[in-house]
Amino acid sequence: MTMKRFHLKPLVLASSSPRRRELLASLGIRCRVAPSAFHEPVYIRGESPAIYVKKNAAAKVQTVATEFKRAFIVGADTVVVHRGSVLGKPRTLREAFDTIKRLSGTVHAVYTGLAILDTDDGTMRLGYEKTQVTFRELSEKEIKAYLAAINPLDKAGSYAIQGAGGLIVESIRGCYYNVIGLPLARLDALLLEFGVSLFDYMAVRRGSKGIV
């Protein structure tokens, strides 16, 4: 029995995040990277964080959509929510320190909004993932040592769960990859609504299918 061959539209990642690109690469998935020029608006207190990140993800794919034909554009937006406040990327190291100190010994939520746009017909699918993260109680010395080990300025909530993050994160409840910035299972679920899967893109690397 021969496997039915079909053509996959290229995946385009509308993000400059190296972590999102690395997650797809870890699956053997090749994608084009087209960073979006969209700047997230200030979060308005009282708005649903899920709606906020989905709107931002949608805006990111729309800003690059005209550059590609016959492609799936993937956009993502991640924020940290702590006691009703949305924490994005810090502007300074002092702000990063204050953020980690605020999160120390408490539970917060990480939301990532996802958007996939089919440039053939303009169809878009939206989704989001939520993960609860608990931080250890951290001393100021530990916070400074952690921040010296990473670059917090490009990270929502001023931290990354991978690497040295293992020293500050006590536990998580939910998707680990969501905290990195790209919930892979949720992304695959959205792609399935278009009739394709991340497994199909993994197979391309093995040479069983072709992209045009």
Number of C-alpha atoms within 10 A of each C-alpha: 3 4 7 7 9 12 11 18 19 18 21 23 25 27 22 13 16 9 15 20 18 12 17 18 13 11 14 17 19 17 17 13 17 21 17 19 14 16 9 15 8 9 15 11 10 8 10 11 26 19 15 22 26 25 18 23 29 24 22 28 31 23 15 19 22 9 10 15 14 14 20 27 29 28 28 30 25 31 24 27 21 17 10 14 14 20 18 21 19 20 12 12 16 9 16 24 18 16 20 22 19 12 22 20 16 15 18 21 21 26 27 29 30 30 29 29 23 21 20 12 9 11 11 19 16 19 20 24 25 22 19 18 21 18 21 15 14 17 11 13 8 14 19 16 12 19 18 11 12 16 14 23 18 15 21 23 25 25 26 21 18 13 9 15 15 12 14 22 20 15 13 17 11 15 18 17 20 23 27 20 26 27 24 18 14 19 22 14 15 21 19 12 11 15 8 15 16 20 12 16 24 19 15 18 14 10 8 14 17 16 11 9
